[in-house]
Amino acid sequence: QVQLVESGGGLVQSGGSLRLSCAASGLTLSNYGVGWFRQAPGKEREYVASIGWSGKSKYYANSVKGRFTISRDNAKNTVYLQMNSLQPEDTAVYYCARKTLEYSSASNGSPEGYAYWGQGTQVTVSS
C-alpha cells in the first residue's frame, strides 16, 4: 500500500513544541522533495515548509521561518517538521506531500507538483 503517514500532532500550549513525522510506505522519499502544508478550519491549505531531495535545500513560509525546522532521514524514509514557539495561529491539520518528479526543486510553495499526500495530523495550540 502506497501511503504517507503523518504523526506527532496533538494539543500544546502557546510557546510549546511539537515534532511531526512523515513516514512513507510503499514509496520512497529518497530523490524526491517533500513538503509540509497545513489547513486551518475555514481556510485554504497553505504552504509551511519543504526540503529538497538531498536535504541540503530547505524552504519556509515567512510565517514559520525561525520557528520551524524541516529535516529528513532517507534511511528511515521519513521527513520531520520540528515546530517550536507554537502560537494559536499555527492550529491546523498538517499534511506532508511528496513531489511528483525525482530531483525536482522543492522551492515552489505551491501544492502543484506534489503527487502523494498523507491524511494529515491535527495540531492544536491553546493560548
N, C-alpha and C positions, 0 to 999 in steps of 0.2 A: 504494500500500500504506500503510495506516494503522499507524503504529508510533511508539513511544518507544524511543530507544536510549540507554542509559547507557554512559558511558565514563570512563576516568580511574582506575579501580581498579588495585590492584597490591599489592605487598609493600613494607612500610615498617617501619622500626624505631620502637620506642616513642618518643614525643616528636616524631615526624616529621609531615609534612603531605601531604595529597593534595587534589586538586581534581576533583570529579566533575562531569560534564556530562550533561545530559538533553536530547537533541535530538529534536525532533518532525518527522515527515514524514507527509504525507497528512492532517494535522490541525493546527489552530492551538492554540497555548498562550495567545495573547492573549485577554484577557477571562475566563480560567479560572485558578482557583487550582491550584497544583501542590504535591505533597508528596513527601517522601523518607521511605522506610521501610527497615528492614533486618531480616534474618533470620539468626540465628546457628544453627549446627548443633544440632539437638535442641530448639530454642526456637521460640516463636511469632514471627510477624512483628510488629515493633514500630515505632511512630512515631518519626521522627527530627526532622523539621522541615517547615514548609510556608510558602508565600508566597501572598499574595493576588494577585488578577488584576492590580492596578495596580503591585504591587511595594512598596507602602508598608507593608503589614502583613506581619509575619514572626513566626513562632511556632516554639518549640523545645521538645523534650523536656528535662526537667531534667538528664538525663544528659549532654547535649551543649551545654547553654547556656554561652556564654562561650568555647567552643572551636570550634564550627561556625558558619558563616555561609551563609545561603541568599540567592541573588540571581537575577535574571532579566534577559534581554535579549530583549525581544519582537521586535525587528527581526531577530534571529537565530533566533527561535522555540526558544530554549534556556533552560534553568534550570540553575543551578550550585549545588554544595554544596562550599564551602571547609572542609576539615577540618584543624584544627591540634591540636597536642598530643595526637596519637593515642595511644591506650592499647590493650593487648591485648584488652580487653573490647569494643573497637569492631570487632573482627573479625567480619565478616558479609558476606552478599550484600546490596548496596544497590540498592533499586528506586525509580524515580520513577513518579509517577502523576498523571494529570490529573483534575480534578474533573469530575463529570458535567454540572453546571449552570453556565452562564455567570454571572459576578458573584456566585457563592455564596461564603459565608465559608470561609476555609481554617483557621479557628481550632480546629476539632474534630480531634483527633488520630486519630480512628477511620478505618480504611480504607474504611468505608462511605461512599458518595458519590463515590468515585473510579471512573471508568469505563474508563480506559485505563491500562495498566501496561506498563512496559518488561520486558525479560528479566533485568535485573539485572547488576551488576558486582561482582566479588569484591574485597573489601578485607581484607587480612591484615596485622595488626600484630604484629611479633615483639618479645619482651621482651628 
